[in-house]
Amino acid sequence: MAITIKDVAALAGVSPSTVSRVCNDNPSISRETREKVRQAMAELNYEPALPAGTPVSQGPRFIGIILPPSPRKTYENPFYLEMLRGISQFCNQRQYVAAVLTGQDEEELLRVLQAMGRGGQMEGVVMLYSKAEDHIVDYLCEAGLLYALIGKPSQLAAQTICIDNDNLLAGREAADYLYDLGHRRIAYLGYGDSLLFSADRKSGYRLSLLQHGLPDRPEDCVELQEDRAGACAAICRLLEREDRPTAAVVGDDLLAAALERACIQAGLSIPEDLSVVSFNNSPFAQLTSFQLTSVDINSFQLGFEAASQLINHVENPNLRAAKIIVPHFIVERNSCRRISSEQI
């Protein structure tokens, strides 16, 4: 079996990204670490893809920013724009160039990453999302490319630089907020458990139901996939039930806008018939007719911290992987109303 960069890293007791920088003769690596990695490479007869001693470019230092692969949906969400703004601000302060990488699908994104990696053009990458069984993360690990993850890692947690919110707590607090307004039938609309932030928010929502002694009804959870027509149909079915919920925790502001359209079709209004707490506090939260109560997850700060941690690890390769939790808070507007026990 062929020796990989991860085998060298394990023998030398360093990260794969450190091995990669040694192979590229990166000046940020200490002499002691360099010698340790070279010795491990010699013991394993490892041949790097780029010959050791290849001079490092003296041009701009690049940081890649990986958006979720999508033909369209990613570019509609201002959540990503705020994270990009935070990353760019920190990169500008430290004189790094930020380059956005994405594709219509995972295969296209992987090809772009492989081309950039082969050329030695990137110091590292920031991933703006996390999901289970991610082939992009598999490639980054195999290639020894340093990366920081915005979200919760699904693999190699101890070795991953990650910046996240406490999404479980945020989901619970959103449901608690509705409970405190008198609601006892609370729905959840999200994006499915493959997206780890959505899985955690749903877990927090369910924890709130449990703590308040409310039934956890599967039919009150609507999890949406790529099929928008199917998503709208599922929301309509929820709203048409005789025992429909009086409130909903919703995965993000875009999804809350879709919920508003479904309410109009069903002859319902927000918040008179349905109270809504959403996430992200994006501009959409104030553009809807009812102005959304929304959980602000500090998107700008997530990006800023991710760039900070990544660049600190580029310049200090012996640092341990950092885990940063960015705080959230609920911004109250008028998409929720208090109800009495007679209305439950």
Secondary structure in CASP SS format (residue, H / E / C, confidence):
PFRMAT SS
TARGET T0000
AUTHOR 0000-0000-0000
METHOD secondary structure of the structure
MODEL  1
M C 1.00
A C 1.00
I C 1.00
T C 1.00
I H 1.00
K H 1.00
D H 1.00
V H 1.00
A H 1.00
A H 1.00
L H 1.00
A H 1.00
G C 1.00
V C 1.00
S C 1.00
P H 1.00
S H 1.00
T H 1.00
V H 1.00
S H 1.00
R H 1.00
V H 1.00
C H 1.00
N C 1.00
D C 1.00
N C 1.00
P C 1.00
S C 1.00
I C 1.00
S C 1.00
R H 1.00
E H 1.00
T H 1.00
R H 1.00
E H 1.00
K H 1.00
V H 1.00
R H 1.00
Q H 1.00
A H 1.00
M H 1.00
A H 1.00
E H 1.00
L H 1.00
N C 1.00
Y C 1.00
E C 1.00
P C 1.00
A C 1.00
L C 1.00
P C 1.00
A C 1.00
G C 1.00
T C 1.00
P C 1.00
V C 1.00
S C 1.00
Q C 1.00
G C 1.00
P C 1.00
R E 1.00
F E 1.00
I E 1.00
G E 1.00
I E 1.00
I E 1.00
L C 1.00
P C 1.00
P C 1.00
S C 1.00
P C 1.00
R C 1.00
K H 1.00
T H 1.00
Y H 1.00
E H 1.00
N C 1.00
P H 1.00
F H 1.00
Y H 1.00
L H 1.00
E H 1.00
M H 1.00
L H 1.00
R H 1.00
G H 1.00
I H 1.00
S H 1.00
Q H 1.00
F H 1.00
C H 1.00
N H 1.00
Q H 1.00
R H 1.00
Q C 1.00
Y E 1.00
V E 1.00
A E 1.00
A E 1.00
V E 1.00
L E 1.00
T C 1.00
G C 1.00
Q C 1.00
D C 1.00
E H 1.00
E H 1.00
E H 1.00
L H 1.00
L H 1.00
R H 1.00
V H 1.00
L H 1.00
Q H 1.00
A H 1.00
M H 1.00
G H 1.00
R H 1.00
G C 1.00
G C 1.00
Q C 1.00
M E 1.00
E E 1.00
G E 1.00
V E 1.00
V E 1.00
M E 1.00
L C 1.00
Y C 1.00
S C 1.00
K E 1.00
A C 1.00
E C 1.00
D C 1.00
H H 1.00
I H 1.00
V H 1.00
D H 1.00
Y H 1.00
L H 1.00
C H 1.00
E H 1.00
A H 1.00
G C 1.00
L C 1.00
L C 1.00
Y E 1.00
A E 1.00
L E 1.00
I E 1.00
G C 1.00
K C 1.00
P C 1.00
S C 1.00
Q C 1.00
L C 1.00
A H 1.00
A H 1.00
Q H 1.00
T C 1.00
I E 1.00
C E 1.00
I E 1.00
D E 1.00
N C 1.00
D C 1.00
N H 1.00
L H 1.00
L H 1.00
A H 1.00
G H 1.00
R H 1.00
E H 1.00
A H 1.00
A H 1.00
D H 1.00
Y H 1.00
L H 1.00
Y H 1.00
D H 1.00
L C 1.00
G C 1.00
H C 1.00
R C 1.00
R C 1.00
I E 1.00
A E 1.00
Y E 1.00
L E 1.00
G E 1.00
Y C 1.00
G C 1.00
D C 1.00
S C 1.00
L E 1.00
L H 1.00
F H 1.00
S H 1.00
A H 1.00
D H 1.00
R H 1.00
K H 1.00
S H 1.00
G H 1.00
Y H 1.00
R H 1.00
L H 1.00
S H 1.00
L H 1.00
L H 1.00
Q H 1.00
H C 1.00
G C 1.00
L C 1.00
P C 1.00
D C 1.00
R C 1.00
P H 1.00
E H 1.00
D H 1.00
C E 1.00
V E 1.00
E E 1.00
L C 1.00
Q C 1.00
E C 1.00
D C 1.00
R H 1.00
A H 1.00
G H 1.00
A H 1.00
C H 1.00
A H 1.00
A H 1.00
I H 1.00
C H 1.00
R H 1.00
L H 1.00
L H 1.00
E H 1.00
R C 1.00
E C 1.00
D C 1.00
R C 1.00
P C 1.00
T C 1.00
A E 1.00
A E 1.00
V E 1.00
V E 1.00
G C 1.00
D C 1.00
D H 1.00
L H 1.00
L H 1.00
A H 1.00
A H 1.00
A H 1.00
L H 1.00
E H 1.00
R H 1.00
A H 1.00
C H 1.00
I H 1.00
Q H 1.00
A C 1.00
G C 1.00
L C 1.00
S C 1.00
I C 1.00
P C 1.00
E C 1.00
D C 1.00
L C 1.00
S E 1.00
V E 1.00
V E 1.00
S E 1.00
F E 1.00
N C 1.00
N C 1.00
S C 1.00
P C 1.00
F H 1.00
A H 1.00
Q H 1.00
L H 1.00
T C 1.00
S C 1.00
F C 1.00
Q C 1.00
L C 1.00
T E 1.00
S E 1.00
V E 1.00
D E 1.00
I C 1.00
N C 1.00
S H 1.00
F H 1.00
Q H 1.00
L H 1.00
G H 1.00
F H 1.00
E H 1.00
A H 1.00
A H 1.00
S H 1.00
Q H 1.00
L H 1.00
I H 1.00
N H 1.00
H H 1.00
V H 1.00
E H 1.00
N C 1.00
P C 1.00
N C 1.00
L C 1.00
R C 1.00
A C 1.00
A C 1.00
K E 1.00
I E 1.00
I E 1.00
V C 1.00
P C 1.00
H C 1.00
F E 1.00
I E 1.00
V E 1.00
E C 1.00
R C 1.00
N C 1.00
S C 1.00
C C 1.00
R C 1.00
R C 1.00
I C 1.00
S C 1.00
S H 1.00
E H 1.00
Q H 1.00
I C 1.00
END
